[in-house]
């Protein structure tokens, strides 16, 4: 599925990993994904937010401050993985792109995916900024700003980015297997 993500969407996950790591966390939470989008002022997600009246820098600073206050500040001893709440963001972003007949999953679709969550700091931050999923979807559908985000990764990207995405893809696969195992047993996933 990650082959359909734009360069900016992939970079959002690399930046999300950095945000989690610098706080001593091994799980990439939805809030880190939002920060990964906000750190890229030139991506469509940040542009759509700005067009919708959101002060992107202020939102980024406030979210970053709030996340720093609840940091673990422990040295990383484990491999970075997606938080269980982050996988539905990816699934919803992919579905949003499909519903809008967009060929690639951009950072704007990731924003829409975040708004599918039932609560959490990322959703709360977006809602407090005045973002509504339906209005945001309409803005994304009719976006006349910058052209589409590039899909292919630059050849000069660092090898850590490539290995992160390989690990991300494997993590998604493990989560899907775990989810199907839970449903095979008739239990609810947590």
C-alpha positions in Angstrom: 0.0 0.0 0.0 2.9 2.4 0.7 3.8 2.5 -3.0 0.7 4.8 -3.4 2.0 7.3 -0.9 3.5 10.6 -2.1 7.0 11.7 -1.2 5.6 14.2 1.3 3.4 11.5 2.9 6.4 9.2 3.3 8.4 12.0 4.7 5.6 12.7 7.2 6.2 9.2 8.6 10.0 9.8 8.7 9.5 13.0 10.6 6.9 11.3 12.8 9.5 8.7 13.7 11.9 11.5 14.6 9.3 13.2 16.8 8.6 10.0 18.7 12.3 9.2 19.0 13.3 12.5 20.4 10.7 12.0 23.1 12.1 8.6 24.0 9.1 6.7 22.6 9.1 3.6 20.4 5.6 4.0 19.2 4.6 6.4 16.4 1.3 7.9 17.6 -1.2 9.9 15.4 0.1 13.1 17.0 3.6 12.4 15.6 2.1 11.9 12.2 0.3 15.2 12.4 3.6 16.9 13.5 5.3 15.2 10.5 2.8 16.9 8.2 3.0 20.3 10.0 6.8 20.3 9.8 6.5 20.3 6.0 5.2 23.8 5.2 5.4 23.0 1.5 3.2 19.9 1.5 -0.5 19.9 0.5 -1.6 19.0 4.0 0.0 22.0 5.5 -1.2 24.2 2.6 -4.8 23.0 2.9 -4.7 23.7 6.6 -3.4 27.2 6.1 -6.0 27.8 3.3 -8.6 26.7 5.9 -7.5 29.4 8.3 -5.2 27.4 10.5 -2.0 29.0 11.8 0.2 26.0 10.9 3.3 27.1 12.8 1.3 27.9 15.9 -0.5 24.5 15.8 2.9 22.8 15.3 4.5 24.6 18.2 1.5 23.9 20.6 1.4 20.3 19.6 5.1 19.9 20.0 5.1 21.6 23.4 2.2 19.4 24.6 4.0 16.2 23.4 7.2 17.2 25.1 5.4 17.6 28.4 4.4 14.0 28.3 7.6 12.6 26.9 9.1 9.4 28.2 12.7 10.8 28.0 14.0 7.2 28.0 16.7 6.0 25.7 15.4 4.0 22.8 16.0 0.3 23.2 13.5 -1.1 20.8 12.7 -0.8 17.1 10.3 2.0 16.3 6.8 0.8 15.4 3.4 2.3 14.7 1.0 2.8 17.6 -2.1 0.6 17.1 -4.1 3.9 16.7 -1.9 5.0 13.7 -2.7 2.1 11.4 -6.4 3.1 11.0 -5.1 6.6 10.0 -3.2 5.0 7.1 -6.2 2.9 6.1 -8.6 5.9 6.3 -6.1 8.1 4.3 -5.9 5.5 1.6 -9.7 5.2 1.5 -10.1 9.0 1.4 -7.8 9.2 -1.6 -9.8 6.4 -3.3 -13.1 8.1 -2.6 -11.8 11.4 -4.0 -10.5 9.6 -7.1 -6.9 10.6 -6.3 -4.2 8.3 -7.6 -1.9 8.9 -4.6 -2.2 9.3 -0.9 -1.0 12.7 0.1 -0.5 14.5 3.3 -4.0 16.0 2.8 -5.4 12.5 2.8 -3.5 11.7 6.0 -5.2 14.7 7.7 -8.5 13.3 6.6 -7.4 9.9 8.0 -6.5 11.5 11.3 -10.0 13.0 11.6 -11.4 9.4 11.4 -10.0 8.7 14.8 -12.4 8.7 17.8 -10.6 11.3 19.9 -7.0 11.7 20.8 -4.6 14.7 20.8 -4.2 14.9 17.0 -8.0 15.0 16.4 -8.5 17.5 19.3 -5.8 19.8 18.0 -7.3 19.8 14.5 -10.9 20.3 15.8 -9.7 23.1 18.1 -8.1 24.8 15.1 -11.5 24.9 13.5 -11.1 21.9 11.1 -14.2 19.9 10.1 -13.7 16.7 8.2 -16.4 17.4 5.7 -15.2 20.9 5.0 -11.6 19.7 4.8 -12.6 16.9 2.4 -14.3 19.5 0.1 -11.2 21.7 0.3 -9.0 18.7 -0.7 -11.4 17.8 -3.5 -11.3 21.3 -5.0 -7.7 22.2 -4.1 -6.3 24.6 -6.6 -3.1 25.4 -4.8 0.2 23.7 -5.4 0.3 20.8 -7.9 0.1 17.3 -6.7 2.8 16.1 -4.3 5.5 14.0 -6.1 5.0 10.3 -5.8 8.4 8.9 -6.5 11.1 9.1 -3.8 14.2 11.1 -4.7 17.3 8.9 -5.4 19.2 11.0 -2.8 17.0 10.1 0.1 18.8 8.7 3.1 18.9 4.9 3.5 17.3 5.3 7.0 14.1 6.5 5.2 14.1 3.4 3.0 14.6 1.1 6.0 12.0 2.9 8.0 9.4 2.3 5.2 10.4 -1.3 5.0 9.9 -1.6 8.7 6.6 0.3 8.5 5.3 -2.0 5.9 6.3 -5.1 8.0 4.6 -3.5 11.1 1.4 -3.0 9.2 1.5 -6.6 8.0 2.0 -7.8 11.5 -0.8 -5.7 12.8 -3.1 -7.0 10.1 -2.1 -10.6 11.0 -2.7 -9.9 14.6 -6.1 -8.3 13.9 -7.2 -11.3 11.8 -6.0 -13.7 14.4 -8.0 -11.8 17.1 -11.1 -11.9 14.9 -10.6 -15.6 14.1 -10.7 -16.2 17.9 -13.8 -14.0 18.2 -12.1 -11.5 20.4 -12.2 -7.7 20.0 -8.9 -6.0 19.1 -7.6 -3.6 21.7 
